[in-house]
Structure formats: structure tokens, C-alpha cells
Amino acid sequence: MARDALALSGVNAFYGDSHVLRDVSFTLREGSLLALLGRNGAGKTTCIHCVSGLLARRSGSIALFGEPIAELPPEAIARRGIGLVPQGRRVFPSLTVRENLTVAARGRGPWNLPAIYDAFPLLREREGQTAGSLSGGEQQMLAIGRALMTNPRVLLLDEPSEGLAPQVVAEVARVLARLRESGLSIVLVEQNTKLALDVADAVVTLNSGRVAFEGAADAVRADPSFLAQHLGVH
């Protein structure tokens, strides 16, 4: 029986005096992919930052497989099994592809250098190049590969298709589908709603820092009015 891989309950977060997350609660089931959607400024990235420890929540709880993690620093949360693919990729431009991957290696698990190269053959071809010389799409694959090298229990991806050409977005979708099929638990923040809904099992939408919807992706796909109602997409 699937259990909760990640659970947020009543999470409130602030940037200075600005109340950004308001009593946010949702769960990610083990082995599923949850798409976290919302308009710009809705609180999606803030939510990811709270889970990964990059932003301290003001109140509420965050649990990873039942273990509270909200009080831990980011490095401890990462060691517990949260992997992050940040917005903007943030690879180390002066390091080679191989160095970007090996510097992140942690723990025993399915993801090691050969496994990454099997999943992303282009990275094997580019392993001696500096990351700064790669295209945007290649850097995105490297950022995903680097996060996988930590052997995460839950993978957080923040806008992985941002700024990418359509054919590269399609490759990102294929990668996400393969990861979900492998049983990895994933939270995907994504403005590309078609990409998100193509790969998601569950959907949570945020509106002004509050959860406006939580439910199965199938229900969203079957409702033509959903995107217009919750995201302003027609």
C-alpha cells in the first residue's frame, strides 16, 4: 500500500512582512508525480524552498516519509532524501559534466555515473566539456542528473522546461515519465501545463498562497474548464 512520501500541513511562510504561503497542506503519495501549478506569484517556488529548507516556514509541519524535516537545515534535509532541480538549472559552469555529477554523488542507490549516462546518453558524449559550454537543454539534463546522483527519495523540480525549445521540452517530458515509472516520488512545479498534466498522477494548484485544488490528474484532464478557472489558461 502506498504511503505518503511528502506531507505538508498548515504551512505558512513569509518573505519579510509578505505572507506568501497560507496554511498550505497537501500530500505526495509514494511513487507518484504531483504537479504543483498556479499563476506567477502563487507561491509554488516558495513551497519548494520550504520543503528543501532554503526558506524557513513560519508555522506548520513538513514530513518526509513520516519524519519531520521542517526544523532541519538544507544540507540535513538533502541527506534525508530530498533532491532539488532548481529553477534556472544552476549547474557549476566551470566544472565539467562529469565533475558536476560526481560532486553530487551521495549514498547507495540506483543512481550512479553509469546509470546517469544510460539515462542521458548526451551527457556521456559531453562528459569532458564544461557545463557553461552546454546548451540550455543540455544544462537542464545535467541539473536533473546531478539531483539524481544524490539518490533522492523525493525529487523536487522547479520549472524544468523554462526557456527550452519545444523539442527539448518533449525530452524533459520523456525523462519525467521514465522517472515516475521507476517509482521515484516527484513534485513538479511547471508553468507548461500541458507538460505537467501529461506526466502527473496528482495536481495541486495554488492561488495567492493557498491551496485552491488538490486531486487526481485524470479529473483535471477530463475538465476543460479547469485550466481557465484555476490558472487563467484558455
VOGU-3710 file (C-alpha; in Angstrom, 3 decimals, decimal comma):
1> mardalalsg> 0,000/0,000/0,000  1,379/3,392/-0,983  2,265/5,765/1,833  2,834/9,495/1,962  6,288/10,329/0,671  5,862/14,016/1,495  3,223/15,741/3,609  2,739/19,452/4,235  0,256/20,522/6,885  -0,739/24,111/7,629
11> vnafygdshv> 2,482/25,587/6,272  2,807/29,374/6,485  5,804/31,204/5,058  6,833/34,828/4,735  9,286/36,949/2,791  9,832/39,758/5,245  6,341/41,023/6,087  4,791/39,442/2,985  2,669/36,388/3,820  3,384/34,115/0,829
21> lrdvsftlre> 2,121/30,667/1,877  -1,111/30,493/3,839  -1,937/27,227/5,625  -0,710/25,100/2,712  -1,484/21,400/3,099  -1,085/18,581/0,584  0,431/15,115/0,287  2,587/13,343/-2,276  1,997/9,620/-2,421  4,992/7,328/-2,693
31> gsllallgrn> 5,876/6,562/-6,317  3,657/9,265/-7,792  4,250/12,545/-9,599  2,433/15,592/-8,237  2,171/18,697/-10,419  2,183/21,910/-8,379  0,501/24,536/-10,543  -0,529/28,153/-10,240  -0,144/31,585/-11,737  3,087/33,544/-11,365
41> gagkttcihc> 3,465/34,626/-7,749  1,079/31,973/-6,426  3,724/30,521/-4,083  4,924/27,451/-5,980  8,659/28,100/-5,749  8,245/29,275/-2,156  6,665/25,927/-1,384  9,626/24,094/-2,941  12,035/26,271/-0,960  10,239/25,455/2,289
51> vsgllarrsg> 10,420/21,718/1,617  14,127/21,874/0,738  14,932/24,137/3,683  16,015/27,120/1,609  13,257/29,152/3,282  12,166/28,598/6,876  8,417/28,218/7,252  6,818/30,319/9,991  4,456/27,574/11,132  3,080/24,215/10,083
61> sialfgepia> 4,750/20,840/9,542  6,606/19,115/6,699  7,274/15,381/6,840  9,326/13,096/4,610  8,003/9,531/4,844  6,565/10,454/8,240  9,765/12,057/9,557  9,552/15,776/10,424  12,113/17,782/8,445  10,977/21,399/8,727
71> elppeaiarr> 13,382/22,230/11,565  16,422/20,853/9,741  18,950/22,908/7,736  19,026/22,412/3,945  22,040/20,090/3,958  20,394/17,796/6,504  17,149/17,752/4,517  19,142/16,792/1,425  20,804/13,968/3,344  17,371/12,712/4,452
81> giglvpqgrr> 16,476/12,269/0,773  15,163/15,478/-0,790  16,690/16,131/-4,214  16,250/19,530/-5,869  16,447/20,616/-9,502  16,340/24,389/-9,010  14,786/26,955/-11,295  17,418/28,245/-13,708  19,392/24,967/-13,538  22,358/26,447/-11,597
91> vfpsltvren> 24,971/23,993/-12,800  28,607/24,731/-11,976  29,731/26,369/-15,234  33,485/25,956/-14,755  33,252/22,243/-13,897  32,949/19,514/-16,494  29,795/17,480/-16,916  31,420/14,569/-15,126  32,584/16,801/-12,265  29,101/18,324/-11,880
101> ltvaargrgp> 27,710/14,825/-11,486  30,356/13,278/-9,255  30,438/16,232/-6,852  26,791/15,471/-6,028  27,192/11,694/-5,589  25,762/10,504/-2,304  24,514/7,278/-0,796  23,906/3,848/-2,193  21,099/3,524/-4,651  20,257/3,087/-8,313
111> wnlpaiydaf> 21,763/6,379/-9,456  25,479/6,423/-10,160  27,538/7,738/-13,068  26,853/4,791/-15,437  23,125/4,960/-14,668  23,033/8,696/-15,376  24,876/8,195/-18,660  22,433/5,425/-19,603  19,507/7,743/-18,889  21,123/10,759/-20,572
121> pllreregqt> 23,430/9,493/-23,352  24,219/13,038/-24,430  25,859/13,680/-21,055  28,237/10,796/-21,696  29,183/12,407/-25,000  29,730/15,755/-23,268  31,338/14,493/-20,050  34,617/16,348/-20,620  33,001/19,659/-21,553  32,472/22,435/-19,044
131> agslsggeqq> 28,852/22,865/-18,056  28,936/26,506/-19,087  29,548/25,474/-22,693  26,375/23,352/-22,886  23,086/24,421/-24,425  20,167/25,242/-22,154  18,599/21,866/-22,757  21,840/20,035/-22,049  22,276/22,015/-18,838  18,752/21,042/-17,784
141> mlaigralmt> 19,517/17,362/-18,303  22,709/17,842/-16,307  20,789/19,529/-13,488  18,354/16,607/-13,349  21,212/14,108/-13,485  23,062/15,940/-10,710  19,985/15,774/-8,450  19,553/12,072/-9,186  23,184/11,423/-8,193  22,111/12,200/-4,611
151> nprvllldep> 19,810/9,138/-4,824  16,802/11,098/-3,577  13,698/9,616/-2,049  11,690/12,631/-3,264  12,725/14,741/-6,254  11,629/18,395/-6,496  11,779/20,053/-9,920  11,228/23,794/-10,252  10,254/24,878/-13,787  12,404/22,339/-15,675
161> seglapqvva> 11,030/23,373/-19,092  11,619/27,102/-18,623  13,309/28,692/-21,628  13,678/25,456/-23,563  12,819/24,761/-27,205  9,744/22,567/-27,832  11,784/19,504/-28,821  13,802/19,774/-25,611  10,602/20,176/-23,580  9,414/16,902/-25,123
171> evarvlarlr> 12,641/15,226/-23,970  12,126/16,595/-20,453  8,634/15,072/-20,505  10,063/11,707/-21,542  12,606/11,849/-18,733  9,923/12,688/-16,159  7,724/9,852/-17,378  10,626/7,394/-17,061  11,425/8,588/-13,550  7,808/8,249/-12,473
181> esglsivlve> 7,650/4,750/-13,962  10,774/3,837/-11,986  8,846/4,517/-8,758  10,516/7,794/-7,795  8,284/10,230/-5,868  8,276/13,618/-7,633  6,931/17,141/-7,127  6,926/19,122/-10,371  6,479/22,896/-10,418  5,730/23,852/-14,007
191> qntklaldva> 4,210/26,729/-15,982  3,849/24,459/-19,014  0,516/22,959/-18,017  0,413/20,532/-20,944  3,745/19,049/-19,914  2,678/18,859/-16,281  -0,674/17,219/-16,976  0,862/14,774/-19,447  3,046/13,242/-16,735  1,208/13,903/-13,449
201> davvtlnsgr> -0,720/11,487/-11,262  -1,996/14,238/-8,957  -2,433/18,006/-9,146  -2,300/20,756/-6,541  -2,995/24,335/-7,551  -2,031/27,366/-5,514  -3,821/30,697/-5,666  -2,429/33,637/-3,679  -0,535/31,273/-1,431  -3,466/28,983/-0,663
211> vafegaadav> -4,354/25,533/-1,952  -7,219/26,045/-4,385  -7,417/22,454/-5,630  -5,983/19,053/-4,785  -6,998/15,980/-6,719  -6,256/13,371/-9,366  -4,715/14,484/-12,637  -7,289/12,400/-14,524  -10,061/14,587/-13,131  -8,256/17,716/-14,305
221> radpsflaqh> -7,634/16,320/-17,780  -11,334/15,463/-18,066  -12,479/19,007/-17,144  -11,990/21,507/-19,998  -12,826/24,435/-17,716  -10,225/23,626/-15,073  -7,266/25,487/-16,542  -9,311/28,622/-17,181  -10,828/28,514/-13,708  -7,642/27,889/-11,737
231> lgvh> -4,829/29,143/-13,927  -6,359/31,650/-16,315  -5,356/29,457/-19,287  -7,835/29,293/-22,164
//
